[in-house]
Amino acid sequence: MKFAAVDVMSLPMKVISFPFLEIKKMFFYHVSFEQNRRLIKEVGMLRAKVVSMDEVIRENERLEKLLNLKEKSYSGVAANVVARDLSNWNSAVLIDKGKRHGIAVGMSVVDASGVVGKVIEVVGDRSKIILVSDPNFSVAAMVKRSREVGLVSGTLTGQCRMRYLSSGADVQVGDEVISSKLSSSFPQGLLLGTVIAIENPEGSSFPTCLIKPAAPLSQIEEVIVIRSSTTAGKD
């Protein structure tokens, strides 16, 4: 009976305290919700900072490679890619250096990986670069291992093709192809790319090679324009 009496007496207290408990729960829920939203926002900001810092680190690494290339190999002008030919992503790019910086038509353009292309148009502070993958680009080249010579030009597929090799030329998949001293606008020894396939046209003993460009042309951001003899047009 005593327990029953206690339960009966405590019932009004429970009824009275119930709304306060619910209000308390709602209050703490609101506080927790706001804290959670603030934390999510802070996490987003931290992620953005990490991405930004990572991009700065990557850019510094690229610039360091370009600086090493410039110091060790050739005298040139460092430049940033500021636009692309939207009609053909692998055709041409625009850089933020031009005639005012000593750049002229015909100069070769490289990055830390290899040949990017050649200057075809110049104004005060801008230059247009035709990429090695463009069909209108060509350069005298040589297979580094066997010293076989030929002409490398771009294709419509974003790769390059080496033609005019000698009959039965010693060329293998994996061979590196470099610029030849026969080139009128490129210094000798610049890496153009790697042989990925050898084609033997029917009825011909003269092979042609498909070449993957050394430079990541779709990702080019910084380049060096090499100061050299300036000859417009093809090699």
C-alpha positions in Angstrom: 0.0 0.0 0.0 2.9 2.4 0.8 4.4 1.9 -2.6 1.0 2.5 -4.3 0.6 5.7 -2.2 4.1 6.9 -3.3 3.3 6.2 -6.9 0.1 8.2 -6.6 1.8 11.1 -4.9 4.7 11.2 -7.5 2.4 11.1 -10.5 1.6 14.9 -10.3 5.3 15.7 -10.1 5.9 13.6 -13.2 3.2 15.4 -15.0 4.5 18.8 -14.0 8.1 18.0 -14.7 7.4 16.4 -18.2 7.2 19.6 -20.2 10.4 20.9 -18.5 12.2 17.7 -19.4 11.1 18.0 -23.1 12.0 21.7 -23.2 15.4 20.7 -21.8 15.8 18.0 -24.4 14.9 20.5 -27.2 17.3 23.1 -25.8 20.2 20.6 -25.7 19.2 19.3 -29.2 19.3 22.8 -30.6 22.7 23.5 -28.9 24.1 20.2 -30.3 22.7 20.9 -33.7 24.3 24.3 -33.8 27.6 22.8 -32.6 27.4 20.1 -35.2 26.7 22.6 -38.0 29.6 24.8 -36.8 31.9 21.8 -36.8 30.8 20.7 -40.3 31.6 24.2 -41.5 35.0 24.2 -39.8 35.8 20.8 -41.3 34.9 22.1 -44.7 37.1 25.2 -44.3 40.0 23.0 -43.1 39.6 20.7 -46.1 39.7 23.7 -48.4 42.9 24.9 -46.7 44.5 21.5 -47.1 43.6 21.4 -50.8 44.9 24.9 -51.2 48.2 24.0 -49.4 48.5 20.8 -51.5 48.1 22.8 -54.7 50.8 25.3 -53.5 53.1 22.4 -52.8 52.5 20.9 -56.2 53.1 24.2 -57.9 56.3 24.7 -56.0 57.5 21.2 -57.1 56.7 22.0 -60.7 58.5 25.4 -60.6 61.5 23.8 -58.8 61.8 21.3 -61.7 61.6 24.1 -64.3 64.2 26.1 -62.4 66.6 23.2 -62.3 66.0 22.7 -66.1 66.6 26.3 -66.8 69.8 26.5 -64.6 71.4 23.2 -65.8 70.5 23.1 -69.5 69.3 26.1 -71.3 68.8 29.8 -71.0 65.1 30.6 -71.3 62.0 32.4 -70.1 59.7 30.9 -67.6 56.0 31.4 -68.4 52.5 30.4 -67.3 49.8 28.9 -69.5 46.9 31.3 -69.4 44.5 29.9 -72.1 43.9 26.9 -74.4 42.6 26.5 -77.9 39.1 25.2 -77.0 38.5 23.9 -80.5 41.3 21.4 -80.0 42.6 20.9 -76.5 45.8 19.3 -77.7 46.4 21.9 -80.4 47.7 25.2 -78.9 48.1 27.2 -75.6 48.6 30.8 -74.8 51.3 31.9 -72.3 51.8 35.1 -70.4 55.2 36.1 -71.9 55.8 37.7 -75.3 57.9 40.0 -77.3 58.5 42.3 -74.4 60.3 39.4 -72.6 62.5 38.5 -75.6 60.3 35.7 -77.0 60.2 35.3 -80.8 58.5 33.1 -83.3 60.1 29.7 -83.7 61.5 29.3 -80.2 61.2 25.9 -78.7 59.0 25.4 -75.5 59.6 22.7 -72.9 58.6 21.8 -69.4 60.4 19.5 -66.9 59.2 16.4 -68.7 60.2 17.3 -72.3 59.2 19.2 -75.4 55.8 21.0 -75.2 55.8 22.8 -78.6 57.0 25.8 -80.5 56.2 29.5 -80.5 54.1 30.5 -83.6 52.7 33.9 -82.6 54.0 36.7 -80.4 52.7 40.0 -79.2 53.8 42.3 -76.3 53.1 40.1 -73.3 51.5 37.0 -74.9 52.7 34.1 -77.1 50.8 31.3 -78.8 52.4 27.9 -78.6 51.6 25.1 -81.0 51.9 21.8 -79.2 53.8 18.7 -80.4 50.6 16.9 -80.8 49.2 19.3 -83.4 49.4 18.0 -87.0 51.0 21.2 -88.1 54.0 20.7 -85.7 57.1 18.9 -86.9 60.7 18.6 -85.7 63.8 16.7 -86.9 64.3 13.8 -84.4 66.4 10.9 -83.5 65.9 7.6 -81.6 68.2 8.0 -78.6 69.3 4.4 -78.4 70.0 3.5 -82.1 70.6 7.1 -83.4 68.1 6.5 -86.2 66.8 9.8 -87.6 63.4 10.9 -88.9 60.8 13.6 -88.6 58.3 13.7 -85.7 55.0 15.4 -86.3 51.7 15.6 -84.4 48.5 13.7 -85.2 44.8 14.2 -84.7 44.8 11.7 -81.8 47.0 13.8 -79.4 50.1 11.7 -80.0 53.0 12.0 -82.5 54.3 10.0 -85.4 57.9 9.5 -86.5 58.3 9.2 -90.3 61.0 9.0 -92.9 63.1 6.4 -91.0 65.5 4.4 -93.1 64.6 1.0 -94.5 64.8 -1.6 -91.7 65.5 1.1 -89.1 66.5 -0.2 -85.6 63.5 1.1 -83.6 61.8 -0.7 -80.6 58.8 0.0 -78.5 60.0 1.8 -75.4 62.7 3.8 -77.2 63.1 7.4 -76.3 62.9 9.9 -79.1 64.9 13.2 -78.8 65.3 16.3 -80.9 68.1 16.1 -83.5 70.9 18.5 -84.3 69.4 18.7 -87.8 66.5 20.7 -86.3 66.6 24.4 -87.2 64.8 25.6 -84.1 65.2 23.0 -81.4 68.4 22.3 -79.4 69.7 18.8 -79.7 68.7 16.2 -77.1 65.3 17.5 -75.9 63.0 14.6 -75.0 60.1 14.4 -77.4 58.5 11.2 -76.2 58.5 7.4 -76.2 57.8 4.9 -78.9 54.6 3.0 -78.1 54.0 1.3 -81.4 55.8 0.5 -84.7 53.9 0.5 -88.0 55.0 -1.1 -91.2 52.8 0.1 -94.1 51.9 -2.6 -96.5 54.3 -2.7 -99.5 56.9 -0.5 -97.7 60.1 -1.3 -95.9 60.1 2.1 -94.2 58.6 1.9 -90.7 56.8 4.6 -88.9 56.5 5.0 -85.1 53.7 6.1 -82.9 55.1 8.2 -80.1 53.6 9.2 -76.7 54.7 12.8 -76.0 56.9 13.2 -72.9 55.1 16.3 -71.6 51.6 15.9 -70.1 50.1 18.2 -72.7 46.6 18.3 -71.2 48.0 19.3 -67.8 50.6 21.9 -68.8 50.6 24.9 -66.4 54.2 26.3 -66.5 56.7 26.2 -69.3 60.1 27.5 -70.3 60.7 29.1 -73.7 64.2 28.4 -74.8 66.2 31.2 -76.4 67.5 29.8 -79.6 67.7 30.5 -83.3 64.2 31.7 -84.5 62.9 30.0 -87.6 59.2 30.3 -88.3 57.2 27.5 -89.7 58.1 23.8 -89.8 61.5 22.2 -89.5 
